[in-house]
Amino acid sequence: MAGSYLKEDKSMSQLGSDNYQRENYHVGIYCRLSHEDGETGESNSIGNQKAMLTKYVMDKGWSIADIYIDDGYTGVSFERPGFMRLLQDIKAKKISMVITKDMSRLGRDYIQVGHYIEKFFPENRVRFIAVNDNIDTGNLEGNDMTPFKAVINDMYCKDISKKVRSVFNHKRHEGKFIGAFAPYGYEKDPKDNSHLIIDKEIAPTVRRMFQLYISGYGFTAIAKKLNEEGIPSPAYYKNRKYETFNVGKARVPKWSHSSVKAILKNPVYTGVMAQNKSRKINYKSRKTENLQEKDWIVVEGTHEAIISPEDFKKVKTLMKHKNNDFSGAKKAVKLFSGFAFCGDCGEYMTYTKAPSGNYFLICSGYKRFGKSHCTRHSILEEKLEEMILKDFRKLVRKFADRERLKKKAEQVVNKRKTSKNMYEDELTSVDKRLGDIQVMLKSLYEDKVKGVIDEEQFLEFYNAFNKEKVGLNNRYDELKKFLNITEKQEDKQKKVEQLVDDTLNLKKLNRLILAEMIEKVEVLEFEDIKINYKIKNPCQ
């Protein structure tokens, strides 16, 4: 492509007397400054570019059509708002000349720069001048150095990219946070931007999400619950808190399956800094590729944890047993999805609903391919649960150490006390937010009366705040109920004994118990089963 710069463009030669030699130009002044310069607003460098180029145009006696500015945008990408507006005005025939301080202001990708100088500008009868580089497409003889300067700019950008990546990796290995915005539940330490501290307003929501998942809620169910309660999603919360955060097209972003999953999979909530999860394909492209977990840069103990390592491990274990959809069944948590498999063909057991309303499991291989593949292996969910419970109780009663169970139970009781403190903290946070919303609603109404915002804007913000208020009021009542139940519980010793008895005489399974204790359950013909425990079963 560099060689193409040196080829004389016949269309440009033919335009010499028609366009490039005339004096009545409508000039588009283009100024750009990279974000790495660390300036905000219109920096001094942008101001210098404007002043220099404006004087240059006026000295030549040309007309300034408009000034286009991209402050804080890299020269590698050409998707910049100011530059895109310039291109639109060129196509609309509003511009007959583009002028920049030097060629690197136009861009640092020599292939793209070549496209605009060699093809786009000439085809649209536009003259280009880079003042400090003495480049003028109206004077072909003086442009011999153009391709070399473009390549040098491109090499400079590549070198800068390597240096920046090296600095970032060094910070990652030191456990310093380098993201633009802190993860949901945290905020940047005002004393050190590379250190995370807990955001007390929304950390309770993160803890609650983990507890909901452990208790049996799926990603979509959690998202729906949070949306119904008006809990701000990560994007909406960042947009409310940070002026520089752009929510995109959605005015009031909602919680979704993916946003819930991203939080539940993120080890940052255990006090671990895990970075370098993805990387750009190269310095010219915006596309990224996800890296394998072994390539992440992980540093432990870099900040205060929101979630205990034990709870994070529970969630991770449950995620390995992904739910399988089943026709006819209610969209709720399916106890044996991901755990039950056909003992003959090895396919997973899928749920279906009987006319009686009961749910039973059948071999998915049989369901899809018929008798030629496998047989039905049908078993009622209730019966399968009872058979596993019977085997589990037999195992526990025969080999469990009651004293060790007591110690474990005491740990659980103490953890409940911690949960009570968490509920109290969240209650305080919810109460504070309700007060803030009341103030904002009043301010919103005053802005409407003064004419600061119109009726449509008022209703949009009012409905969003009001919905959040309703959800918070519901959560407030729910938290008060939890705290009342906690306060009415029996004394510690009785609770310990009760937990031990409940363990020895387990009456109900849940997915967490299955994930912790069982690798898989093989369902054989004639309602027989084989349980593969994660620990060795001494009963067998």
N, C-alpha and C positions, 0 to 999 in steps of 0.2 A: 504493500500500500504506500510505503514511503516513496517508492519510485514514481508513483502516479503524480506526486506533487510536481515533478520536473517536466511532465508532459504538457505541452502548450494546449490549452483548451480552445478549440476553434470558435466555439460559441462566444467565448470571452473576447477573442480577437475581433470578431465581427461586431461586438457591442461597443468597441472602443469609441466611436464617434457618437453613438446613440445614447449611451448611458454613463459609461465610465468617465467621459471627458466633460460632461455637462457640470455646471456649477450649482444648480438648484436642487441640492440633495435634501431629502428628509431623513435626518439622522436618528438612529436608535443608539443611545449610549448604554453600553452594558458594563456593569460593575459586579465583581464577585469577590468574596472573601471566604476562606475555608473556616469551618467550625473550630478547627484546632487552634486558631489564633486566640480563642478564649474570650472574645469580646461579646457583648450583648447589645441588642438594638442595632442602630447604624453606627458601626465603629468608626474610629478616626480614619482607618485605612480606606474604608468605603467613601468617607467624606473627601479624602484626598483624591481618590480616583475620579469622583464626580467633578470636583473643582478643576482638575487638570484637563479632563476631557471636554468639559463645558467651555473652557477658555480656548481649547484647540479648535473646536467647532465654530465658535464665534469669530475667532481670528480668520478662519477660512471663509466666513460669510455664509455658512450653511444654516439650515433650519433644524432645530431640535424637535423631533416628533415626540419623543418620550425618553425617559430614563428608566432602565430596567435593572433591578438590584436583587442579588441573591447573597444575603449576608449569613454566613454559617453553613454553606453548602460545598461539598467536596467537588473538585474538578474532574473526578473519575466518572461520576454519574452526570448525565445530561438531563435527567428528570428533575429540574429545578423550576420552581414556580415563575421566577422572573424570566428565565430563559424560554420556558414554554410559552409565556405571554409574548415574548419577542417574536418567536416563530409564527404565532397566530397573526400578529400584526404584519409580518412580512407577507404571509399568504393573502392577507386582506389588502395588500398593496399600499399600506400606510408608511412603509419603510423602504428607502432605496439605498441606505448605507448603514452598516453596523460598525461601530468603533469601540475598541477596548484599549486599556492601558498597555497590555502586552498579550501575546497569544495564549499564555497559560491561564489568563482570566477567562478565555473562551472555554478552555477545558484542558485536561492533562492526558486524555486518551488519544494517542496520535491517529488511530484509525477513525474515530468519530470526528476529530478535528478536521482530518482530511476530507471526510464526507461533506462537512458543511462548507469548507473553503473551496473544494474542487467541484462539488456537485450542487448542493442545495442553494447556496448563495447565487452562483451564476445562473442556474435555471430560473430563479426568481428575480433576476436582473438586479442583484444587490451587491454593492461594493463593500469589501471588508478591509478595515485598517486596524493594525496593532501598532500603536504609536511608538512605544519604546523599542520594538523589535524591527522597526522600519519595514513592516510588511504592508503592502498595499496591492490588492488584487486588480486595481485599476492600472497598475504599472507592472506588467508581467516580468520585465527584465530584472526588477529588483527583488524577486521572490525566490531566488535560487537557494537561500538558506532556510526556507520555510519548513521543508520536511525534517531537516536535522534538528531544528528547534523543537518541533513537535515530538520527535523521538526522545530528545533530552528531557522535555517536560514529563513524558510518560515514564521514563526511567527514574526521574526524581520522585514521582508519585509511588512507584513500586518500592523504592528505597525507604520512603517515609512509612509506607505500609508495614514493611518488615520491622522497622524500629518501633513503631507503635505496638505491633503484636508482641514484640519481645518485652517491652515495658509492661504490657498488660499481663503476660504470662508470669513475669516476675512477681507482680502484685497478687496474682491468683495463688501462686505457691506460698506466699506469705499469709494467705487467708484473708486478704483484703477484698471487700466487695467492690466491683467495678461497674455495676449496672447503673443505668440512668435513674431508675426508680427502684426503691426497696420492694422486696416480695410482700404480698398481702399479709398483714399481721405484724409487719415490722416497719420501721422508719429509719432513715439515716441519722446517726448520732450528730447533733449540731456541732460537737467538738471535733469530730473526725468522720468525714463523709464516707470513708471506706469501712466504717464499723456500723453494725446493725444493732438497734435497740428495739424492744417490744413496743408496738403501738397499742396502748391499753384500750383504745376505743374498739378495735376490731379483733384483737387477739382472742377474746372469748368466742368469737364466731369460728375461728380456726379450730379451737379445742372442741367445740361442739360438732363440727363437721367430722372430725375423727371419731368421736363417740357415736355419732349417728351411723357411720359406716360400720363400726365394730358391732353395733346393736342390730345390724341387718339391712339398713338402707343402702340402696344402690346410688350411683352417681346421679342419674336422672331424678331419682326420688329426693335426694338431698337438694339438688338445684331447684326443683319445684317447691319444696318446703321453704327455702330461703327467699325465693321470689314472692311466694304468697305472704310471707311475713314482712316483705319490704326491706330485707337486708341488702344494703348496697353491694353490688358485684365489684370485683377488683377494678375493672375499667371505670365504672361509675364513681367509685370511691377515689381513685387516683385523679379523675377529672375534676372532682369536687375539691381535692386537696392541693393539687399542683396545677398552676396556670399553664405550664408548658406541655401538659399531657393532652394528647389528642385522642378522643374516643372513636374517631372515624365517623362512619355514616349513622350509627345508632345513637339516637339522642339520649335514651335511657337504657344502656346496656344491661342485659339480664344475665343471671347465672345460667350456665349451661352444663351439659354432661362433661365437656372438655375442660371447662374452667375448674370444676370440682375435682376432676381426676388429676389435673396438674398440681393442685395444692396437696392432695393426699399422697402423691408420689414424690413430693419434694423433700429431701432430707434436711433442708435448711431449717425446718421447724424443730429439729432435734439439737440445734446448736452446731450443726455441721455446715461448712461452706463448700458446696459442690458447684464448680464452675467449669468452663470449657466443655459444655455439653454439645455445642454445635460450633461450626466454623464456616466462614465464607469460602466458596469454591475458589475464588481468587480475588485480588484487590480491585478488579474492575466490575465484578458482579455483585449483585445484592443477594443472589441465591445462596442459601446455606444448606449444609448437610449435617444431620445428626450424628454424633459420635457415640461409639459404644461406651458402656459404663466404665470399662477398664481404662479408657482414655480420658476420663474426667479428671480434673484436678480437685482433690478432696482434702480439706483441712478440718480437723475436728476441734471442737471447743473454742470456736472463734467468737461466739456470741451466746446470749442467754436463750435457752430452749423454751419453746411454747408447748411442745409435745414430748412426752417421755419416750426414750428409745424403745421401751416395751410396747407402748401403744402403736408406735410407728411400725414395729415389726409385725404386730398383729394385723394391721391394715395391709401390709405388704404380703403377708401370708394369705389373707383372704382374697387379695387381687389375683393370686395365682390360680385360684379356683373360679374362673370366669363363668358367669351365669350363661346358660343356654336358653334361648327363647323356646316356648312351647305353645302350641296352638290350643285354643279353647280355655286355657287357664288364665286366671286373674293375674294382671301384671304386678306381682308382689315379689318379695324375696323368696326364692325357691331353695328350700333347705338342702337338697342333695345335688343341685346342679354343680357339675364340676367334680363331684365326689363319687357318683354312682356310675358304674360301667358294666357292660354285658360280660358275664363270665366266660362266654364262649367265643364271640367274635371280637371282643375288645372295644366295640363302639360305645359311645356314651349313652346312658339311659335318658330318654326324653320324657317330659311330662305331657299328660293329656287328661282330659276331664271325662268322667263317666256320667251317664244320664242321671245317676243318683246325686250328682254334685260332688262326689269324692274325686280326689286326684290320685292317679296312679302312674307308675313309670313303666315304659316299654323300651325295648331295644331300638335305637335310632336306625341301625342297619336294617332291621326287619321293616321298620316304618317306611324307609326310603326305597328298599330294593325287594322286599317281599320274602317269601319262604325260601327262595333259591339262595338267599344270602344267610339268613339266620331265622330263629324262631322268636316268638313274641317276648318271652321272659317277663311277663307282666307281674307287677307287685304293687299293692296299695302303699301309698306314702306312709300312712299311719302304721301299717304293719311293719314296714321296713324300719321305721323309727323305733318301734317297740322292740324289734329283734336286736337292733344295735344297742339300745339302752340295757336290755337284759344281759347282753354279753359284756357291756362296759361295767355295769354294777357288779357283776360276778368278778371281773378283773380287779376292780377297786377294793371291794370288801375283803378279798383274799390276800391282797398284797400291799394295800395302802398302810402307811405308818401314821396313826392317828395324831401323834405328837407333832410330826412334821406338817400334817395338814393344819394343825392348830396355829403353827407359826405362819403358815401361808395365809390363813384366815385373818390373823392379826394384821398382816401387811395389807390385806384388802380393806379391812375396817379403817386402818390409818389412811389408806388412799381415799376412802369415802370422805374422811374429814377434809382432805385436800380438795376434793370435789366441792364440798360445801363452801370452802373459801373461794373457789373458782366461780360458783354461782353468785356469791355475794359481790365479787369483783364485777361480774357481768351485769348484775342488777344495778350497780352504781354507774356503770358505763351506759346502760340503756336509759337510766333516769336522766343522765347528763345530756344524752343525745336528744331525748324528748324535749328538754328545756331549750336546747339549741334550735330545734325545729320550730318551736313556738315563736322564738325570737325572729327566725328567718321568715316565717309566714306573715308576721306583723310587718316586717321590713318590706316584704314582697308587695303587700297591699299598699303600703305607703308609696312605693315606686310606681305602682299602677296609677294611683291618684295624681302623682306629680307628672305623669306622662313619660317617665323614664323607660318603662316597658309598655307594650301594647296588650290588648286583651288576650290575644292568642298566646303570647309569651307567658303572661300571668297564669293562664289556665294550665299550660304545660308544666310549669314549675310547681304550681299549687298542687296539681294532681299527683306529681311525683313525690313531693314532700308529704302530702297527706297519706299516700299509700304506705310510705315508710313509717309514718306515725302510727297507722293502724297496726302494722306488723310488729312494731316495737311495743305497743300496748299489750298485744297478745303475748309477746315474749315476756314482758314484765309480769303478767299474771301467771304465766307458766313457771317462771323462776321463783315467784313467791310461793307457789304450790310446792315446788321441789324443796324449798327451804323449810316449809312447815312440816313436810313429811320427814325430813332429816331430823328436825328437832324433836319429833314425837317418837323416834326410834328407841328401842330398848337399850339398856346399858351395854358397855363394850363386851363384857364377858359372855352375856347371853347371845350377842350377835356372833361372836366367835364360834360358840358351840353350835349355833344354828347353821352357820356356813359349813362347818364340818359335816353335820348331819345331812345337809342338802347335797353335799358332794358325794357322800357315801350312798345316798338314796336318790340319785339323780332321776328326775321325773320328766325332764324335757330337754331335747337337744337344741342347739343353735349352731349357726355356721362357724362361729369362733371356736367352739368345742371341737367340731369336726376338723377345722383347719389345724388346730393345735395337736390333736391326738391321732387323726386318721389320714393315711395316705390315699386310700381309695377303698370303695366297697364294690365287690364283684357280685352281681346278681346272677344266680344260676337258675336253671329250670326248676319247676315245682316249688317256687318260693323259697329256695335255699339261698344262703348268702355266704360270702367269704370276706372277712374284714382284715384289711392290711393296715395294721397300726404303725405309727411312726416309731414307737418304742416296741421292743420285743414283748410279745404277749406270753406271759408265763403260763397262762391257762391252756395254751395250745400244746 
